[in-house]
Structure formats: structure tokens, C-alpha cells
Amino acid sequence: MAQRAPARSSRARQSSRQRSSRVNRPAAIVRTLEPITPHALVTAHRRLPRIALAISADAVLIGIILLIAHSQLPFGVVAGGLVLIVTGLSMLVGGFFLGSPKRLLATLPSGATEHEGLAEFVNLLEGLCAVNGLSVPTLRLLDDPALNALTIGWRGDDATLVVTTGMLEACDRMELEGIIARELAQVKRGDLRDAAFAGVACGLFGFVAGVGRLVGRMLSPTHQNGCDLGGVAITRYPPGLTRALLRCSECAKTRPASLPRRFARLTAASWLVPLEEGEPVKPRQGELNLEERIGLLAEL
């Protein structure tokens, strides 16, 4: 009996280590897979929207300086200063007026106010926000059979979560939890503000068909898979989000039909399943499509 006790104790310690390993495994894999793209490249892409807005502001500043020094400069240079001021102000004012999250949300049609699965969805949303210390985003429910979701805003306390009724009807509780966690991960990562800056930088060109790809290029190439991994880090249950993305991949429709064109183009790259307007012509290093994202999550 005295010799069997240490063996039992050893087995208990081994079992405890295995349980601890299972609990921490998703988080460890998230940390391992995070640097899919070099950090310097990710940082450079995250600065692009701010650089675009800074160029517009600098153009206005240079134009003002030229006007102040007009007595010592040729007329052509002064006229160029006026052009810079007009162009820079148009980019800034037009971008904020047409591409800011608040203005884009104002273009959405009135959403549904009641749905069978809405109460459960709100309960999951409030619970995950409370656990992670985040403000509960405003919820906009689109009455559409498409399977998709989007979080838009400048920061967590003014964020809006847009979700389709098709998503509520198709997904079970664990899948919805995975989707919500994935959307909240954007807030925690700072991707929400990056997308807002990109929308403002390109807001004046929202009527151009290819602007969705330009907005997508301004975002980090690891935006989508980074948010997926961030959502898994919140729930510690990869199969929830994996199954939800599988449902989306098997669904014939992921683009809500009621989206205004400008809204769709300026937010295309930020949806749970990016809209066709924002799909890259040539993927960048670390940029994964939906099937690759599902395969990555299946490895967790």
C-alpha cells in the first residue's frame, strides 16, 4: 500500500497537468500564430489611413502658408496654394461627412426590432462584454436571410454591431457566442478605429466601384484571421466560431441585399465574411480567405 500511493499521486499530477494544458492550449496557439505577417508590415498598413488623412491636412496647411506669403510668390504658386486648400478640405470634410461610421449607419434601412432569437443574442452579447470589461455596442438587426455580421464605430463605447436575422436563425448558441467574441476582438485589437479611419480616408470616393478594395488595402493583412484568433482567445472554444464560419461558407448568400452601395463599399473588408467589393485581387502575405481561416481555426 505504501508503494502504490506515490504512483497514484504521480498519476494525479500528470492528469492535472493535462487538464491545465487543455485549458491553456487555445491561448498558446493564438500567441504562436499571431505573427503570420511581420510586425513591421502590419504596423505600416495600420498607419496608411492616418497617413492619407494627414496628407489632406498637410495640403491645407501648405496652401495657407502659400497664401500668407503671396506677396513674395508668383501668381501661379499662390493659385496652387488655393487648389491645395480646396482639395485638402474637400478630402477631409467630404471624407468625414460621407465615410464616418455615424454617417454610414444613417444610410442603413430601418432594422427589425423583434426576432425569436434576439433575446438570446442580446444576453450573450451583454455577458461577453461584462466579462471582458467592454461597453455593450448598439445592436442593429438587418431583416435579411444572408449570413453575416459587422462591427463599426470609432471605439468600443460608440460601436454598433450589425447582424442579419439569417445569422440568428442559422446558428446555435455556441456559434453565436463565437461570432460575438470575434466582433468584440476587433474592439480590443484596435481594428475598429483602423477601419473607421480607412472609411473616412476614402469616403469622398464611395461612389467608385473599386474603392472597397482600396479600403481593404489600408487595413492590416492579418485583420480577418487576427480577429478570428482574438475571438477564440475570448471564448476558449474554437469550434463555435469554426462552425459559424462553415455555415457562412456553405450558405449561398452572405451579402445583405438591403445594403446601400456606399455603405457596402466602405465597409466591405470589415464584415465577418468580407463582401465581394472588398475581396483582394492579389492576397498579401498573411491575408487568408474564408476557407483558409476555417482551416486555421480547425487546427486549434
C-alpha angles and dihedrals in degrees: 000000000000091000095049095054096071090050091052089048091049091051090049092052091048091049090049091051091049092051090049090049091052092050095050099036098094092050091049092050091048090056091047096049097040097090094060087134123038110269093233091057093048091049092049092053092048089057095053098087092048091047090052091053091044090055090055091049091047090051090056091047093049091048091053091049090052091050091050090052094042094122091063098041135073118261092249092058091049090049088051088054090056090050091051092051094049093045095046094047091047091053094047101040095037092046094052093042096049105025109033116113093246093052093046093050089052089063094058117103119250107282131222115278099196133043136154094242097038097094092053091047092051090048091054092046095051092045095052092045091051093049093049097041094244131140114253108253122229110264122227115186116202114206095225134119092226118111110234146105138199138191116206133175144087098269142347098280094057099033123131123206113210115196132168125235087234089065092052091049097046102044131069125222097274092047092050089049090053091051093049092048090050091052092047089051088067089062093048093047095048093241091125092067092044090056091047092052090048091051092050093046090055098030095107089058097049090120092062114097097222098048092097091067090047091054089048091052090055091058124078113276088231093051097110101040090038091058090046091054091044090054091050089050088057099048099029085215112102096178091067096063092033092058091045092054090046089056089051092049091051093046117096092217129046100149114085108233095217097061115121112238095243092049092049094048097047095045100032096109095048101059121107085250106026115238119244090253090068102040111123120243090214117019117231126227108292094012109130130193123223095272092049091048090053091049091051092051091047088062093060 
